[in-house]
């Protein structure tokens, strides 16, 4: 039982490290986010990021803290989208 708890603790700890995301995916995610902000200015700053397909570069703006992703998708957090622009 203790080993299982320790493995779970190690698993959640490894999730805190940022994963490397392809720059083209970040660029596509920023385009999706900023286009959404132009159409819906009331959401600026409320989103947590963009869930985007690594294959098709189609995505959606996400507002929840822990998004559910499809196998081919990745999550690009808002802070990474904003820092990529500078």
Backbone as XML, in Angstrom:
<?xml version="1.0"?>
<chain id="A" units="angstrom">
  <residue number="1" name="UNK">
    <atom name="N" x="0.830" y="-1.190" z="0.000"/>
    <atom name="CA" x="0.000" y="0.000" z="0.000"/>
    <atom name="C" x="0.872" y="1.250" z="0.000"/>
  </residue>
  <residue number="2" name="UNK">
    <atom name="N" x="1.932" y="1.238" z="0.829"/>
    <atom name="CA" x="2.814" y="2.395" z="0.901"/>
    <atom name="C" x="3.533" y="2.620" z="-0.428"/>
  </residue>
  <residue number="3" name="UNK">
    <atom name="N" x="3.937" y="1.531" z="-1.077"/>
    <atom name="CA" x="4.628" y="1.655" z="-2.368"/>
    <atom name="C" x="3.708" y="2.278" z="-3.415"/>
  </residue>
  <residue number="4" name="UNK">
    <atom name="N" x="2.445" y="1.905" z="-3.400"/>
    <atom name="CA" x="1.490" y="2.478" z="-4.347"/>
    <atom name="C" x="1.323" y="3.976" z="-4.102"/>
  </residue>
  <residue number="5" name="UNK">
    <atom name="N" x="1.230" y="4.380" z="-2.837"/>
    <atom name="CA" x="1.107" y="5.801" z="-2.516"/>
    <atom name="C" x="2.357" y="6.564" z="-2.935"/>
  </residue>
  <residue number="6" name="UNK">
    <atom name="N" x="3.516" y="5.934" z="-2.749"/>
    <atom name="CA" x="4.767" y="6.584" z="-3.123"/>
    <atom name="C" x="4.857" y="6.740" z="-4.643"/>
  </residue>
  <residue number="7" name="UNK">
    <atom name="N" x="4.424" y="5.723" z="-5.396"/>
    <atom name="CA" x="4.427" y="5.815" z="-6.855"/>
    <atom name="C" x="3.488" y="6.916" z="-7.325"/>
  </residue>
  <residue number="8" name="UNK">
    <atom name="N" x="2.325" y="7.030" z="-6.691"/>
    <atom name="CA" x="1.385" y="8.080" z="-7.064"/>
    <atom name="C" x="1.964" y="9.451" z="-6.756"/>
  </residue>
  <residue number="9" name="UNK">
    <atom name="N" x="2.661" y="9.580" z="-5.642"/>
    <atom name="CA" x="3.280" y="10.857" z="-5.292"/>
    <atom name="C" x="4.356" y="11.222" z="-6.309"/>
  </residue>
  <residue number="10" name="UNK">
    <atom name="N" x="5.141" y="10.231" z="-6.728"/>
    <atom name="CA" x="6.172" y="10.489" z="-7.735"/>
    <atom name="C" x="5.549" y="10.860" z="-9.070"/>
  </residue>
  <residue number="11" name="UNK">
    <atom name="N" x="4.439" y="10.231" z="-9.420"/>
    <atom name="CA" x="3.768" y="10.529" z="-10.686"/>
    <atom name="C" x="3.251" y="11.958" z="-10.699"/>
  </residue>
  <residue number="12" name="UNK">
    <atom name="N" x="2.607" y="12.385" z="-9.624"/>
    <atom name="CA" x="2.082" y="13.748" z="-9.591"/>
    <atom name="C" x="3.217" y="14.756" z="-9.538"/>
  </residue>
  <residue number="13" name="UNK">
    <atom name="N" x="4.329" y="14.402" z="-8.925"/>
    <atom name="CA" x="5.467" y="15.312" z="-8.860"/>
    <atom name="C" x="6.070" y="15.527" z="-10.240"/>
  </residue>
  <residue number="14" name="UNK">
    <atom name="N" x="6.109" y="14.478" z="-11.060"/>
    <atom name="CA" x="6.698" y="14.607" z="-12.391"/>
    <atom name="C" x="5.840" y="15.470" z="-13.309"/>
  </residue>
  <residue number="15" name="UNK">
    <atom name="N" x="4.553" y="15.620" z="-13.020"/>
    <atom name="CA" x="3.672" y="16.435" z="-13.843"/>
    <atom name="C" x="3.963" y="17.931" z="-13.677"/>
  </residue>
  <residue number="16" name="UNK">
    <atom name="N" x="4.691" y="18.312" z="-12.622"/>
    <atom name="CA" x="4.957" y="19.721" z="-12.383"/>
    <atom name="C" x="6.019" y="20.271" z="-13.328"/>
  </residue>
  <residue number="17" name="UNK">
    <atom name="N" x="6.814" y="19.402" z="-13.925"/>
    <atom name="CA" x="7.831" y="19.851" z="-14.856"/>
    <atom name="C" x="7.182" y="20.201" z="-16.186"/>
  </residue>
  <residue number="18" name="UNK">
    <atom name="N" x="7.499" y="21.377" z="-16.739"/>
    <atom name="CA" x="6.885" y="21.741" z="-18.015"/>
    <atom name="C" x="7.380" y="20.844" z="-19.139"/>
  </residue>
  <residue number="19" name="UNK">
    <atom name="N" x="6.468" y="20.418" z="-19.984"/>
    <atom name="CA" x="6.862" y="19.588" z="-21.110"/>
    <atom name="C" x="7.220" y="20.485" z="-22.283"/>
  </residue>
  <residue number="20" name="UNK">
    <atom name="N" x="8.116" y="19.996" z="-23.115"/>
    <atom name="CA" x="8.516" y="20.767" z="-24.284"/>
    <atom name="C" x="7.460" y="20.627" z="-25.364"/>
  </residue>
  <residue number="21" name="UNK">
    <atom name="N" x="7.046" y="21.748" z="-25.904"/>
    <atom name="CA" x="6.016" y="21.764" z="-26.938"/>
    <atom name="C" x="6.639" y="22.347" z="-28.195"/>
  </residue>
  <residue number="22" name="UNK">
    <atom name="N" x="6.311" y="21.757" z="-29.320"/>
    <atom name="CA" x="6.799" y="22.203" z="-30.616"/>
    <atom name="C" x="6.447" y="23.681" z="-30.827"/>
  </residue>
  <residue number="23" name="UNK">
    <atom name="N" x="7.403" y="24.508" z="-31.246"/>
    <atom name="CA" x="7.119" y="25.934" z="-31.459"/>
    <atom name="C" x="6.000" y="26.204" z="-32.463"/>
  </residue>
  <residue number="24" name="UNK">
    <atom name="N" x="5.835" y="25.340" z="-33.459"/>
    <atom name="CA" x="4.734" y="25.550" z="-34.408"/>
    <atom name="C" x="3.385" y="25.324" z="-33.734"/>
  </residue>
  <residue number="25" name="UNK">
    <atom name="N" x="3.339" y="24.412" z="-32.776"/>
    <atom name="CA" x="2.102" y="24.172" z="-32.019"/>
    <atom name="C" x="1.802" y="25.381" z="-31.133"/>
  </residue>
  <residue number="26" name="UNK">
    <atom name="N" x="2.839" y="25.941" z="-30.509"/>
    <atom name="CA" x="2.645" y="27.135" z="-29.677"/>
    <atom name="C" x="2.165" y="28.301" z="-30.536"/>
  </residue>
  <residue number="27" name="UNK">
    <atom name="N" x="2.743" y="28.455" z="-31.709"/>
    <atom name="CA" x="2.339" y="29.528" z="-32.622"/>
    <atom name="C" x="0.875" y="29.362" z="-33.031"/>
  </residue>
  <residue number="28" name="UNK">
    <atom name="N" x="0.477" y="28.134" z="-33.352"/>
    <atom name="CA" x="-0.917" y="27.871" z="-33.732"/>
    <atom name="C" x="-1.849" y="28.115" z="-32.549"/>
  </residue>
  <residue number="29" name="UNK">
    <atom name="N" x="-1.425" y="27.705" z="-31.346"/>
    <atom name="CA" x="-2.240" y="27.920" z="-30.148"/>
    <atom name="C" x="-2.402" y="29.410" z="-29.862"/>
  </residue>
  <residue number="30" name="UNK">
    <atom name="N" x="-1.341" y="30.180" z="-30.052"/>
    <atom name="CA" x="-1.455" y="31.621" z="-29.818"/>
    <atom name="C" x="-2.380" y="32.269" z="-30.847"/>
  </residue>
  <residue number="31" name="UNK">
    <atom name="N" x="-2.338" y="31.793" z="-32.070"/>
    <atom name="CA" x="-3.246" y="32.312" z="-33.099"/>
    <atom name="C" x="-4.705" y="32.008" z="-32.729"/>
  </residue>
  <residue number="32" name="UNK">
    <atom name="N" x="-4.957" y="30.788" z="-32.257"/>
    <atom name="CA" x="-6.309" y="30.402" z="-31.830"/>
    <atom name="C" x="-6.765" y="31.279" z="-30.666"/>
  </residue>
  <residue number="33" name="UNK">
    <atom name="N" x="-5.882" y="31.456" z="-29.675"/>
    <atom name="CA" x="-6.245" y="32.237" z="-28.492"/>
    <atom name="C" x="-6.518" y="33.700" z="-28.839"/>
  </residue>
  <residue number="34" name="UNK">
    <atom name="N" x="-5.630" y="34.326" z="-29.588"/>
    <atom name="CA" x="-5.801" y="35.749" z="-29.895"/>
    <atom name="C" x="-6.977" y="35.994" z="-30.836"/>
  </residue>
  <residue number="35" name="UNK">
    <atom name="N" x="-7.257" y="35.069" z="-31.730"/>
    <atom name="CA" x="-8.451" y="35.187" z="-32.571"/>
    <atom name="C" x="-9.708" y="35.107" z="-31.713"/>
  </residue>
  <residue number="36" name="UNK">
    <atom name="N" x="-9.712" y="34.179" z="-30.754"/>
    <atom name="CA" x="-10.855" y="34.043" z="-29.852"/>
    <atom name="C" x="-11.037" y="35.314" z="-29.026"/>
  </residue>
  <residue number="37" name="UNK">
    <atom name="N" x="-9.926" y="35.913" z="-28.581"/>
    <atom name="CA" x="-10.006" y="37.141" z="-27.780"/>
    <atom name="C" x="-10.540" y="38.317" z="-28.592"/>
  </residue>
  <residue number="38" name="UNK">
    <atom name="N" x="-10.227" y="38.353" z="-29.877"/>
    <atom name="CA" x="-10.755" y="39.427" z="-30.725"/>
    <atom name="C" x="-12.267" y="39.314" z="-30.880"/>
  </residue>
  <residue number="39" name="UNK">
    <atom name="N" x="-12.749" y="38.086" z="-30.988"/>
    <atom name="CA" x="-14.186" y="37.863" z="-31.161"/>
    <atom name="C" x="-14.929" y="37.994" z="-29.831"/>
  </residue>
  <residue number="40" name="UNK">
    <atom name="N" x="-14.300" y="37.547" z="-28.747"/>
    <atom name="CA" x="-14.915" y="37.561" z="-27.411"/>
    <atom name="C" x="-14.006" y="38.322" z="-26.444"/>
  </residue>
  <residue number="41" name="UNK">
    <atom name="N" x="-13.977" y="39.644" z="-26.473"/>
    <atom name="CA" x="-13.054" y="40.403" z="-25.617"/>
    <atom name="C" x="-13.334" y="40.251" z="-24.121"/>
  </residue>
  <residue number="42" name="UNK">
    <atom name="N" x="-14.508" y="39.801" z="-23.763"/>
    <atom name="CA" x="-14.847" y="39.644" z="-22.341"/>
    <atom name="C" x="-14.101" y="38.492" z="-21.669"/>
  </residue>
  <residue number="43" name="UNK">
    <atom name="N" x="-13.472" y="37.597" z="-22.427"/>
    <atom name="CA" x="-12.793" y="36.442" z="-21.824"/>
    <atom name="C" x="-11.303" y="36.674" z="-21.603"/>
  </residue>
  <residue number="44" name="UNK">
    <atom name="N" x="-10.776" y="37.811" z="-21.986"/>
    <atom name="CA" x="-9.338" y="38.051" z="-21.878"/>
    <atom name="C" x="-8.896" y="37.854" z="-20.434"/>
  </residue>
  <residue number="45" name="UNK">
    <atom name="N" x="-7.926" y="36.979" z="-20.225"/>
    <atom name="CA" x="-7.402" y="36.696" z="-18.900"/>
    <atom name="C" x="-8.141" y="35.614" z="-18.143"/>
  </residue>
  <residue number="46" name="UNK">
    <atom name="N" x="-9.267" y="35.138" z="-18.638"/>
    <atom name="CA" x="-10.038" y="34.109" z="-17.942"/>
    <atom name="C" x="-9.687" y="32.700" z="-18.399"/>
  </residue>
  <residue number="47" name="UNK">
    <atom name="N" x="-9.099" y="32.558" z="-19.559"/>
    <atom name="CA" x="-8.758" y="31.236" z="-20.090"/>
    <atom name="C" x="-7.506" y="30.703" z="-19.397"/>
  </residue>
  <residue number="48" name="UNK">
    <atom name="N" x="-7.379" y="29.376" z="-19.379"/>
    <atom name="CA" x="-6.173" y="28.763" z="-18.820"/>
    <atom name="C" x="-5.202" y="28.342" z="-19.908"/>
  </residue>
  <residue number="49" name="UNK">
    <atom name="N" x="-5.674" y="28.228" z="-21.143"/>
    <atom name="CA" x="-4.794" y="27.842" z="-22.237"/>
    <atom name="C" x="-5.578" y="27.336" z="-23.425"/>
  </residue>
  <residue number="50" name="UNK">
    <atom name="N" x="-4.875" y="26.583" z="-24.276"/>
    <atom name="CA" x="-5.477" y="26.049" z="-25.495"/>
    <atom name="C" x="-5.162" y="24.563" z="-25.589"/>
  </residue>
  <residue number="51" name="UNK">
    <atom name="N" x="-6.189" y="23.757" z="-25.834"/>
    <atom name="CA" x="-6.000" y="22.339" z="-26.159"/>
    <atom name="C" x="-5.908" y="22.261" z="-27.673"/>
  </residue>
  <residue number="52" name="UNK">
    <atom name="N" x="-4.814" y="21.683" z="-28.173"/>
    <atom name="CA" x="-4.566" y="21.717" z="-29.609"/>
    <atom name="C" x="-4.046" y="20.370" z="-30.097"/>
  </residue>
  <residue number="53" name="UNK">
    <atom name="N" x="-4.465" y="19.996" z="-31.283"/>
    <atom name="CA" x="-4.004" y="18.751" z="-31.898"/>
    <atom name="C" x="-2.595" y="18.957" z="-32.440"/>
  </residue>
  <residue number="54" name="UNK">
    <atom name="N" x="-1.687" y="18.049" z="-32.112"/>
    <atom name="CA" x="-0.318" y="18.124" z="-32.627"/>
    <atom name="C" x="-0.264" y="17.837" z="-34.117"/>
  </residue>
  <residue number="55" name="UNK">
    <atom name="N" x="-1.294" y="17.169" z="-34.653"/>
    <atom name="CA" x="-1.315" y="16.763" z="-36.055"/>
    <atom name="C" x="-1.946" y="17.839" z="-36.934"/>
  </residue>
  <residue number="56" name="UNK">
    <atom name="N" x="-3.153" y="18.272" z="-36.586"/>
    <atom name="CA" x="-3.899" y="19.198" z="-37.445"/>
    <atom name="C" x="-3.764" y="20.663" z="-37.033"/>
  </residue>
  <residue number="57" name="UNK">
    <atom name="N" x="-3.251" y="20.911" z="-35.831"/>
    <atom name="CA" x="-3.121" y="22.259" z="-35.262"/>
    <atom name="C" x="-4.473" y="22.946" z="-35.092"/>
  </residue>
  <residue number="58" name="UNK">
    <atom name="N" x="-5.522" y="22.163" z="-34.958"/>
    <atom name="CA" x="-6.840" y="22.702" z="-34.616"/>
    <atom name="C" x="-6.988" y="22.613" z="-33.108"/>
  </residue>
  <residue number="59" name="UNK">
    <atom name="N" x="-7.601" y="23.623" z="-32.506"/>
    <atom name="CA" x="-7.715" y="23.611" z="-31.060"/>
    <atom name="C" x="-8.862" y="24.448" z="-30.550"/>
  </residue>
  <residue number="60" name="UNK">
    <atom name="N" x="-8.996" y="24.430" z="-29.225"/>
    <atom name="CA" x="-10.057" y="25.177" z="-28.549"/>
    <atom name="C" x="-9.473" y="25.856" z="-27.322"/>
  </residue>
  <residue number="61" name="UNK">
    <atom name="N" x="-10.010" y="27.026" z="-27.018"/>
    <atom name="CA" x="-9.626" y="27.741" z="-25.810"/>
    <atom name="C" x="-10.238" y="27.012" z="-24.621"/>
  </residue>
  <residue number="62" name="UNK">
    <atom name="N" x="-9.437" y="26.820" z="-23.576"/>
    <atom name="CA" x="-9.854" y="26.053" z="-22.398"/>
    <atom name="C" x="-9.947" y="26.991" z="-21.193"/>
  </residue>
  <residue number="63" name="UNK">
    <atom name="N" x="-10.969" y="26.770" z="-20.370"/>
    <atom name="CA" x="-11.199" y="27.610" z="-19.202"/>
    <atom name="C" x="-11.071" y="26.846" z="-17.889"/>
  </residue>
  <residue number="64" name="UNK">
    <atom name="N" x="-10.877" y="25.538" z="-17.941"/>
    <atom name="CA" x="-10.747" y="24.741" z="-16.721"/>
    <atom name="C" x="-9.276" y="24.545" z="-16.380"/>
  </residue>
  <residue number="65" name="UNK">
    <atom name="N" x="-9.012" y="24.252" z="-15.121"/>
    <atom name="CA" x="-7.628" y="24.090" z="-14.672"/>
    <atom name="C" x="-7.015" y="22.784" z="-15.169"/>
  </residue>
  <residue number="66" name="UNK">
    <atom name="N" x="-7.801" y="21.715" z="-15.227"/>
    <atom name="CA" x="-7.300" y="20.406" z="-15.651"/>
    <atom name="C" x="-8.108" y="19.917" z="-16.853"/>
  </residue>
  <residue number="67" name="UNK">
    <atom name="N" x="-7.677" y="20.240" z="-18.060"/>
    <atom name="CA" x="-8.440" y="19.838" z="-19.247"/>
    <atom name="C" x="-8.305" y="18.348" z="-19.541"/>
  </residue>
  <residue number="68" name="UNK">
    <atom name="N" x="-9.318" y="17.797" z="-20.145"/>
    <atom name="CA" x="-9.288" y="16.412" z="-20.613"/>
    <atom name="C" x="-8.900" y="16.458" z="-22.083"/>
  </residue>
  <residue number="69" name="UNK">
    <atom name="N" x="-7.834" y="15.723" z="-22.428"/>
    <atom name="CA" x="-7.292" y="15.789" z="-23.780"/>
    <atom name="C" x="-7.431" y="14.468" z="-24.510"/>
  </residue>
  <residue number="70" name="UNK">
    <atom name="N" x="-7.562" y="14.553" z="-25.809"/>
    <atom name="CA" x="-7.513" y="13.370" z="-26.665"/>
    <atom name="C" x="-6.052" y="12.945" z="-26.815"/>
  </residue>
  <residue number="71" name="UNK">
    <atom name="N" x="-5.788" y="11.703" z="-27.225"/>
    <atom name="CA" x="-4.400" y="11.225" z="-27.306"/>
    <atom name="C" x="-3.480" y="12.076" z="-28.191"/>
  </residue>
  <residue number="72" name="UNK">
    <atom name="N" x="-3.990" y="12.649" z="-29.266"/>
    <atom name="CA" x="-3.138" y="13.425" z="-30.161"/>
    <atom name="C" x="-3.061" y="14.901" z="-29.767"/>
  </residue>
  <residue number="73" name="UNK">
    <atom name="N" x="-3.725" y="15.289" z="-28.684"/>
    <atom name="CA" x="-3.755" y="16.686" z="-28.266"/>
    <atom name="C" x="-2.725" y="16.976" z="-27.184"/>
  </residue>
  <residue number="74" name="UNK">
    <atom name="N" x="-2.360" y="18.235" z="-27.090"/>
    <atom name="CA" x="-1.553" y="18.703" z="-25.972"/>
    <atom name="C" x="-2.171" y="20.006" z="-25.467"/>
  </residue>
  <residue number="75" name="UNK">
    <atom name="N" x="-1.817" y="20.373" z="-24.252"/>
    <atom name="CA" x="-2.343" y="21.589" z="-23.647"/>
    <atom name="C" x="-1.232" y="22.627" z="-23.611"/>
  </residue>
  <residue number="76" name="UNK">
    <atom name="N" x="-1.507" y="23.798" z="-24.158"/>
    <atom name="CA" x="-0.555" y="24.906" z="-24.124"/>
    <atom name="C" x="-1.103" y="25.927" z="-23.136"/>
  </residue>
  <residue number="77" name="UNK">
    <atom name="N" x="-0.439" y="26.086" z="-21.971"/>
    <atom name="CA" x="-0.943" y="27.025" z="-20.974"/>
    <atom name="C" x="-0.853" y="28.471" z="-21.461"/>
  </residue>
  <residue number="78" name="UNK">
    <atom name="N" x="-1.710" y="29.303" z="-20.917"/>
    <atom name="CA" x="-1.783" y="30.698" z="-21.330"/>
    <atom name="C" x="-0.460" y="31.428" z="-21.103"/>
  </residue>
  <residue number="79" name="UNK">
    <atom name="N" x="0.219" y="31.140" z="-19.993"/>
    <atom name="CA" x="1.488" y="31.830" z="-19.738"/>
    <atom name="C" x="2.542" y="31.482" z="-20.792"/>
  </residue>
  <residue number="80" name="UNK">
    <atom name="N" x="2.497" y="30.272" z="-21.330"/>
    <atom name="CA" x="3.435" y="29.897" z="-22.384"/>
    <atom name="C" x="3.068" y="30.576" z="-23.708"/>
  </residue>
  <residue number="81" name="UNK">
    <atom name="N" x="1.791" y="30.739" z="-23.964"/>
    <atom name="CA" x="1.343" y="31.443" z="-25.174"/>
    <atom name="C" x="1.773" y="32.905" z="-25.109"/>
  </residue>
  <residue number="82" name="UNK">
    <atom name="N" x="1.569" y="33.538" z="-23.954"/>
    <atom name="CA" x="1.914" y="34.949" z="-23.811"/>
    <atom name="C" x="3.419" y="35.176" z="-23.845"/>
  </residue>
  <residue number="83" name="UNK">
    <atom name="N" x="4.197" y="34.287" z="-23.246"/>
    <atom name="CA" x="5.653" y="34.463" z="-23.242"/>
    <atom name="C" x="6.254" y="34.204" z="-24.615"/>
  </residue>
  <residue number="84" name="UNK">
    <atom name="N" x="5.588" y="33.404" z="-25.434"/>
    <atom name="CA" x="6.095" y="33.112" z="-26.773"/>
    <atom name="C" x="6.017" y="34.342" z="-27.667"/>
  </residue>
  <residue number="85" name="UNK">
    <atom name="N" x="5.091" y="35.234" z="-27.379"/>
    <atom name="CA" x="4.909" y="36.426" z="-28.208"/>
    <atom name="C" x="6.031" y="37.437" z="-28.002"/>
  </residue>
  <residue number="86" name="UNK">
    <atom name="N" x="6.739" y="37.360" z="-26.882"/>
    <atom name="CA" x="7.767" y="38.372" z="-26.587"/>
    <atom name="C" x="9.137" y="37.889" z="-26.852"/>
  </residue>
</chain>
